[in-house]
Amino acid sequence: MHCVQKISENIYWVGGNDRRLERFENMFPLPNGVCYNSFLILDEKTALMDSVDTAISRLFIENVTHVLNGRDLDYLVINHTEPDHCANIEEIVKRYPNVKIVGNKKTFQFIGQFYDFDYSKNVLEVNDGDTLSLGKHNLKFMTAPMVHWPEVMFTYEETEKILFSADAFGTFGALAGNIFSDETDYEHFYLEEARRYYANIVGKYGQQVRNALKKVCSDEVKMICSLHGPVWRENLSYIIDKYEKWSGYEPEKSGVVLVYASMYGNMENTVNVIANKLAIKGVKDMRIYDVSKTHPSYIISDIWKYSHAIFGSVTYNMGLYYGMESLLYELKALNLQNRKVGLVGSGTWASQSVRIMNEIVSSMKNMEIVGTPFEITSSMKQNQEETLDKFVEEFYNSIK
Ligand code: FEO
């Protein structure tokens, strides 16, 4: 049966949820599922804003058919061509052969690359700033390249002042009936997942996100409809402020994320001792992760949140333990900046880990390595405590 909800008098949410998918993009764990949003505007003309993933095609078509209630579909606006939002274009064209697919030049390039059906009679190509009247509603298209792919555009509905923001402002996590953020306990249920989504999916493109925010986020916007997660109709500045920070690579909070790569527990012990000493000095709300245990998307998300990080790793195969190496290279690839970092290394012979971690972190923008890295040989010994205390003191001084 259909499952729809009004977001305003003549605009309906016609999306759905997937709680079965194990990993988003076959990479990021989804403990709370994910939702795929699509919205249908009824006016003199009808317009569907994006489609959804194949996982919920059946429900989606039922939703669209129900809301149209026998009317034809005039437009299908494609704000983003990633297949989690485009899987149903062909089905829509089959059912509504007169529909015009609205997108920019790159939109149609990507549709052609992913899919194999004839949509040549359905193309309505638009450029940045173009508008399309549906009657009372007026759509304005604004390109937002690299938020998250190069073809991305935002669509602003000028009458009700609704921003259809593609992936921007999205989050992992399915919707539980409440489709508006103000109906949810957003801070506790969605915020961590919104940050994990941002950092891992869009984090690399901070400058492009900032350009798009400048273009579209004014006081006049009354509602934000992302392709994933709840609709924002109240307190929009809350999520816009988060995006300002995240896209500027500014920490949200002073605090420390400690990440270790440990084979036999000795690096784990050292990192625990460091955290203990920092806690005794008064540092609050620290996070410790075993790089082999926790999916990197969670670690990356917390590093995005906090001001400081400590990386502790063993040497492996005369290089860096690969869980730590891949985490650091991913942080670099995501363009993480402006963090203070402490390094802890270990080896049983020919220790290399501090040198390699130093090289990777130093090659990132505006990253400061605090104090002298601390090193152990196989395990930490009592006679190293004075040196460790110096490392902890230097690190603590950088937090105060
Ligand atoms: Fe939800 Fe970039 O796709």
Boltz pocket constraint, residues with backbone or C-beta under 6 A from the ligand:
constraints:
  - pocket:
      binder: B
      contacts: [[A, 80], [A, 82], [A, 84], [A, 85], [A, 148], [A, 149], [A, 167], [A, 227], [A, 228]]
      max_distance: 6.0
